[in-house]
Amino acid sequence: MEPTLAGGDLLLVRHGAAVRPGLLVLARFPDGTLVVKRVAESRATRTGSRGWWLLSDNPGEGIDSRHRGAIADEDVVAVVRARLWPSPCRSRRLLHEA
């Protein structure tokens, strides 16, 4: 998720928070891998259920919905609220909140 986040960043997340486009989320890919990605939009998954299209902030690196498809709603584990370390960050870039 560089340049927004770097490896080793400690994040504060909220389970059960409302998901919406623009937010960073902690999600589980079908193979069980936990990832942090940005929500682009709501889309139907391959099974036809409601899901989310997740993208990396650095499209040249990593795996996201362009490779795995839409992620089922129940596989979005939490919404990222802030970066706690190395320095606290509640920037508009991180959270996309008005």
Buried (B, 14 or more C-beta within 10 A) or exposed (E): BEEBBEEEBEBEBEEEBEBBEEBBBBBBBEEEEEBBBBBBEBBEBEEEEEBBBBBBBEEEEBBBBEEBBBBBEEBBBBBBBBBEEEEEBEEEEBBBEE
